[in-house]
Amino acid sequence: MLRQEVEDGQASLANPQFRADVLAGLDRRPRAIPARWFYDRRGSELFEKITDLPEYYPTRSETAVLGAIGGELRERIGPGRAVVEFGSGSSTKTPLVLEAIEPSAYVPIDISGDFLRESSKALSTRFPNLLVLPFEADFTRPLALPRTIAAAPKLGFFPGSTIGNLIPHAAVDLLRAMRSSLGEGAMLLIGMDRIKSADVLVPAYDDAQGVTAAFNLNLLERINRELDGDIPVDAFRHRAIWNDDRARIEMHLEATRDVDFTVDGRKFSICAGETIHTENSHKYGPRDARILLRAGGWTPIQMWMDADEKFAVYLAEAQAERPAP
């Protein structure tokens, strides 16, 4: 990913899609910027801190599940598959899967190039006999996977309930794109956060230490740095709310006063109380999750939950399409 670095007062070119998404998002009503742009280097580092927070249960819950099902994964998946991880981040859960199934290759995909290369190097050191092929890309878009793994059976790995960041029709589109990229006969191991009390959900996205707030506000810092913006970051605050009707946590940046600013030479005004919608995190019941997977072209074959039943991990397969019924 191209990044804009400021040196001696001069700015190089920013990612053109980042520019387009930000300008379009600030123009629309209600204002919204895609969550994938959280993940510059600073954003990736802050997210890793979030996963260690006491309020943020998803990482602990999913790690517990993956740690407990190694034998079942080995039996269900078998050795020799190429593991393709979508949005790999620091790949902290990945070793649990790699150790269980003895893959032929590992392809981590992430939009944050520096972070991707560092985590890939660490995994290569831990698994010296495993072919690791880091792939810097936006996994929400169609992908042509490395030719090296073209003939290998594949396992897609999509942990962290990242699928919940997408509105349902976009989630279905992504699952279908994954099926197309991985091919018929591929398998998908995917984490999905479950619906639960707002008393549990809201603190997970609005922690007492303010790390999630810093993660959200870092998006404005990135806009200022990479798109020649002058947004007064101190005029915004982080908000996390539970939208029960849509079964999702929403993250917003709310203006605490009227502000005028420019981004990439364009002028914008936001009134006090107005928000920029930055992220959704949809939660799924068991039936919802299965319907979503089937709509995306994947047949669920197994589901596991943690002891508190907060988080679910599904194994699905890209089976041959068959005519109705």
C-alpha positions as CSV (number, residue, x, y, z in Angstrom):
1,M,0.0,0.0,0.0
2,L,1.3,3.4,-0.9
3,R,1.7,5.7,2.1
4,Q,2.1,9.4,2.3
5,E,5.2,10.4,4.2
6,V,5.8,14.0,5.2
7,E,9.4,15.0,4.7
8,D,10.6,18.6,4.8
9,G,7.1,19.8,4.4
10,Q,6.5,17.9,1.2
11,A,3.9,15.1,0.9
12,S,4.2,12.2,-1.5
13,L,1.1,10.6,-3.1
14,A,-1.4,8.9,-0.8
15,N,-3.3,5.8,-1.6
16,P,-5.8,6.9,-4.2
17,Q,-8.5,4.7,-2.9
18,F,-8.1,6.0,0.6
19,R,-8.4,9.6,-0.8
20,A,-11.5,8.6,-2.7
21,D,-13.2,6.9,0.2
22,V,-12.5,9.7,2.7
23,L,-13.7,12.5,0.4
24,A,-16.8,10.5,-0.6
25,G,-17.5,9.6,3.0
26,L,-17.2,13.2,4.2
27,D,-19.6,14.3,1.4
28,R,-22.4,11.8,2.1
29,R,-25.1,12.0,4.7
30,P,-24.8,10.4,7.1
31,R,-21.1,10.7,6.9
32,A,-19.1,7.4,6.9
33,I,-15.6,6.2,6.2
34,P,-14.8,2.5,5.6
35,A,-13.3,0.7,8.6
36,R,-10.5,-0.8,6.6
37,W,-8.7,2.6,6.7
38,F,-8.1,2.2,10.4
39,Y,-5.1,0.0,9.7
40,D,-2.1,2.2,9.0
41,R,0.8,1.1,11.2
42,R,-0.3,3.1,14.2
43,G,-3.9,1.8,13.8
44,S,-2.6,-1.8,13.6
45,E,-0.5,-1.4,16.7
46,L,-3.5,0.1,18.6
47,F,-5.7,-2.8,17.5
48,E,-3.2,-5.3,18.9
49,K,-3.4,-3.4,22.2
50,I,-7.2,-3.6,22.1
51,T,-7.1,-7.4,21.8
52,D,-5.4,-7.5,25.2
53,L,-7.8,-5.3,27.0
54,P,-9.9,-6.9,29.9
55,E,-13.1,-5.7,28.3
56,Y,-12.3,-7.1,24.8
57,Y,-13.4,-10.7,25.1
58,P,-13.4,-11.8,21.4
59,T,-9.7,-12.5,21.1
60,R,-9.5,-14.5,24.3
61,S,-12.7,-16.4,23.5
62,E,-11.7,-17.3,19.9
63,T,-8.2,-18.2,21.0
64,A,-9.6,-20.5,23.6
65,V,-11.8,-22.2,21.0
66,L,-9.0,-22.7,18.5
67,G,-6.7,-24.0,21.3
68,A,-9.3,-26.6,22.2
69,I,-10.2,-28.0,18.8
70,G,-6.8,-28.8,17.3
71,G,-7.5,-32.5,17.1
72,E,-10.9,-32.0,15.5
73,L,-9.4,-29.6,12.9
74,R,-6.7,-32.1,12.0
75,E,-9.4,-34.7,11.5
76,R,-11.8,-32.5,9.6
77,I,-9.3,-30.6,7.4
78,G,-6.4,-32.9,7.1
79,P,-2.7,-32.0,6.2
80,G,-1.4,-30.4,3.0
81,R,-3.8,-27.5,2.5
82,A,-2.5,-24.0,1.7
83,V,-3.8,-21.7,4.5
84,V,-4.9,-18.3,3.2
85,E,-5.6,-15.8,6.0
86,F,-7.7,-12.8,5.2
87,G,-6.7,-9.7,7.2
88,S,-3.9,-11.4,9.0
89,G,-2.8,-8.6,11.3
90,S,-0.2,-9.9,13.7
91,S,-1.3,-13.5,13.1
92,T,-1.5,-14.3,16.8
93,K,-4.1,-17.1,16.4
94,T,-2.6,-18.5,13.3
95,P,0.0,-20.9,14.9
96,L,-2.9,-22.7,16.6
97,V,-4.2,-23.6,13.1
98,L,-0.9,-24.2,11.5
99,E,0.2,-26.6,14.2
100,A,-3.1,-28.5,14.0
101,I,-3.3,-29.2,10.3
102,E,0.3,-29.3,8.9
103,P,-0.3,-27.0,5.9
104,S,1.7,-26.9,2.6
105,A,1.9,-23.1,2.6
106,Y,0.7,-20.0,4.4
107,V,-0.5,-16.9,2.6
108,P,-1.3,-14.0,5.0
109,I,-3.2,-11.1,3.4
110,D,-3.3,-7.7,5.0
111,I,-3.6,-4.0,3.9
112,S,-0.9,-2.9,6.3
113,G,2.3,-3.8,4.5
114,D,4.9,-3.1,7.2
115,F,2.8,-4.9,9.8
116,L,2.3,-7.8,7.4
117,R,6.0,-8.3,6.7
118,E,7.0,-8.2,10.4
119,S,4.4,-10.8,11.4
120,S,5.3,-13.0,8.4
121,K,8.9,-12.9,9.4
122,A,8.0,-14.0,12.9
123,L,5.9,-16.9,11.6
124,S,8.7,-18.0,9.2
125,T,11.0,-18.2,12.2
126,R,8.6,-20.2,14.2
127,F,7.8,-22.5,11.3
128,P,11.1,-22.7,9.3
129,N,9.9,-25.5,7.0
130,L,6.7,-23.8,6.0
131,L,6.4,-21.7,2.8
132,V,5.2,-18.3,3.9
133,L,4.0,-15.9,1.1
134,P,2.9,-12.5,2.5
135,F,0.4,-10.8,0.2
136,E,-0.2,-7.0,0.7
137,A,-3.7,-6.3,-0.5
138,D,-7.2,-5.2,0.4
139,F,-8.9,-8.6,0.9
140,T,-12.3,-7.0,0.5
141,R,-11.7,-6.8,-3.2
142,P,-11.2,-9.7,-5.7
143,L,-7.8,-11.3,-5.4
144,A,-5.6,-13.4,-7.7
145,L,-3.7,-15.7,-5.2
146,P,0.0,-16.5,-5.8
147,R,0.6,-19.1,-8.6
148,T,2.7,-21.1,-6.2
149,I,-0.5,-22.4,-4.4
150,A,-2.7,-22.5,-7.5
151,A,-3.0,-26.3,-7.5
152,A,-3.1,-26.8,-3.7
153,P,-6.3,-27.5,-1.8
154,K,-7.0,-24.5,0.3
155,L,-8.2,-23.4,3.7
156,G,-9.4,-19.9,4.1
157,F,-8.9,-18.5,7.6
158,F,-10.9,-15.5,8.7
159,P,-10.7,-15.0,12.4
160,G,-11.6,-12.2,14.8
161,S,-15.2,-11.8,13.7
162,T,-14.0,-9.5,11.0
163,I,-16.9,-10.6,8.9
164,G,-19.0,-8.6,11.4
165,N,-17.5,-5.3,10.2
166,L,-19.4,-5.6,6.9
167,I,-23.1,-4.9,6.4
168,P,-24.9,-8.2,5.4
169,H,-25.0,-7.8,1.6
170,A,-21.3,-6.8,1.7
171,A,-20.5,-9.8,3.9
172,V,-22.2,-12.1,1.4
173,D,-20.3,-10.5,-1.4
174,L,-17.0,-11.0,0.5
175,L,-17.8,-14.7,1.2
176,R,-18.6,-15.3,-2.4
177,A,-15.3,-13.6,-3.5
178,M,-13.4,-15.8,-1.0
179,R,-15.1,-18.9,-2.5
180,S,-14.1,-17.7,-6.0
181,S,-10.5,-17.1,-4.9
182,L,-10.1,-20.3,-3.0
183,G,-12.0,-22.6,-5.4
184,E,-14.5,-25.4,-5.2
185,G,-13.6,-27.9,-2.5
186,A,-11.9,-25.3,-0.4
187,M,-12.7,-25.0,3.3
188,L,-13.2,-21.8,5.4
189,L,-12.5,-21.5,9.1
190,I,-14.3,-18.3,10.3
191,G,-14.9,-16.6,13.6
192,M,-18.2,-14.9,14.4
193,D,-19.1,-13.0,17.5
194,R,-22.5,-13.9,19.0
195,I,-25.4,-11.7,20.1
196,K,-25.3,-10.9,23.8
197,S,-26.1,-8.2,26.4
198,A,-25.2,-4.6,25.6
199,D,-23.6,-4.5,29.1
200,V,-21.0,-6.8,27.7
201,L,-20.8,-5.5,24.2
202,V,-20.5,-1.8,24.6
203,P,-17.5,-1.8,27.1
204,A,-15.7,-4.1,24.6
205,Y,-15.7,-1.2,22.1
206,D,-15.4,1.6,24.6
207,D,-12.7,0.5,27.1
208,A,-11.9,2.3,30.4
209,Q,-8.3,3.0,29.3
210,G,-9.4,4.8,26.1
211,V,-7.4,2.6,23.7
212,T,-10.4,2.0,21.4
213,A,-11.0,5.8,21.4
214,A,-7.4,6.4,20.4
215,F,-7.8,3.7,17.6
216,N,-10.9,5.5,16.3
217,L,-9.4,9.0,16.5
218,N,-6.2,7.8,14.8
219,L,-8.3,7.7,11.6
220,L,-8.5,11.5,11.7
221,E,-4.8,11.7,12.4
222,R,-4.1,9.5,9.4
223,I,-6.3,11.7,7.2
224,N,-4.4,14.8,8.3
225,R,-1.1,13.2,7.7
226,E,-1.8,11.5,4.4
227,L,-4.4,13.7,2.8
228,D,-3.1,17.1,3.8
229,G,-5.9,17.6,6.3
230,D,-6.3,20.1,9.1
231,I,-9.1,18.3,11.0
232,P,-9.1,19.5,14.7
233,V,-8.9,16.0,16.3
234,D,-9.6,17.4,19.7
235,A,-13.0,18.5,18.5
236,F,-14.1,14.9,18.1
237,R,-14.9,12.1,20.6
238,H,-15.2,8.4,20.3
239,R,-18.7,6.8,20.6
240,A,-19.7,3.2,20.7
241,I,-23.4,2.3,20.7
242,W,-25.4,-1.0,20.4
243,N,-27.9,-0.9,17.6
244,D,-30.3,-3.6,18.6
245,D,-32.4,-3.4,15.5
246,R,-29.4,-4.2,13.3
247,A,-27.7,-6.4,15.9
248,R,-24.5,-4.5,15.7
249,I,-22.1,-2.3,17.7
250,E,-21.5,1.0,15.8
251,M,-18.4,3.2,16.3
252,H,-18.7,6.9,15.5
253,L,-16.6,10.0,15.8
254,E,-18.8,12.7,17.2
255,A,-18.1,16.4,16.8
256,T,-18.1,18.2,20.2
257,R,-18.4,21.6,18.6
258,D,-19.0,23.1,15.1
259,V,-15.8,22.6,13.0
260,D,-14.6,23.7,9.6
261,F,-11.6,21.9,8.0
262,T,-10.1,21.0,4.7
263,V,-9.0,17.6,3.3
264,D,-7.0,17.3,0.1
265,G,-7.9,21.0,-0.6
266,R,-11.6,20.5,-0.2
267,K,-13.6,22.3,2.5
268,F,-15.9,20.6,5.0
269,S,-18.1,21.7,7.9
270,I,-19.5,19.5,10.6
271,C,-21.9,20.6,13.3
272,A,-21.7,19.8,17.0
273,G,-23.3,16.4,17.6
274,E,-22.9,15.2,14.0
275,T,-20.9,12.0,13.6
276,I,-18.7,10.2,11.2
277,H,-19.6,6.5,11.2
278,T,-16.4,4.5,11.2
279,E,-17.2,0.9,12.0
280,N,-19.9,-1.7,12.4
281,S,-19.5,-5.0,14.3
282,H,-22.4,-7.2,13.6
283,K,-23.2,-10.1,16.0
284,Y,-24.8,-13.3,14.8
285,G,-27.0,-16.0,16.4
286,P,-26.4,-19.6,15.3
287,R,-29.2,-19.6,12.6
288,D,-28.1,-16.1,11.3
289,A,-24.5,-17.3,10.9
290,R,-25.5,-20.4,9.0
291,I,-27.7,-18.4,6.7
292,L,-25.0,-15.9,6.0
293,L,-22.5,-18.6,5.2
294,R,-24.9,-20.4,2.8
295,A,-25.7,-17.1,1.1
296,G,-22.0,-16.6,0.5
297,G,-21.6,-20.1,-1.1
298,W,-20.3,-21.9,1.9
299,T,-21.9,-25.0,3.5
300,P,-21.4,-25.1,7.3
301,I,-20.1,-28.4,8.5
302,Q,-19.1,-27.8,12.1
303,M,-19.4,-25.1,14.8
304,W,-17.6,-24.7,18.1
305,M,-18.1,-22.2,21.0
306,D,-16.1,-21.1,24.0
307,A,-17.2,-22.1,27.5
308,D,-19.2,-18.9,28.0
309,E,-20.8,-19.2,24.6
310,K,-19.7,-15.7,23.7
311,F,-18.0,-16.5,20.4
312,A,-18.3,-19.1,17.7
313,V,-15.9,-20.6,15.2
314,Y,-17.4,-22.2,12.0
315,L,-15.9,-24.6,9.6
316,A,-17.5,-24.5,6.1
317,E,-16.9,-26.0,2.7
318,A,-17.2,-24.7,-0.8
319,Q,-19.3,-27.6,-2.1
320,A,-20.4,-28.1,-5.7
321,E,-23.5,-26.1,-6.6
322,R,-26.5,-28.3,-7.1
323,P,-29.9,-27.4,-8.6
324,A,-32.9,-27.0,-6.3
325,P,-34.4,-28.4,-4.3
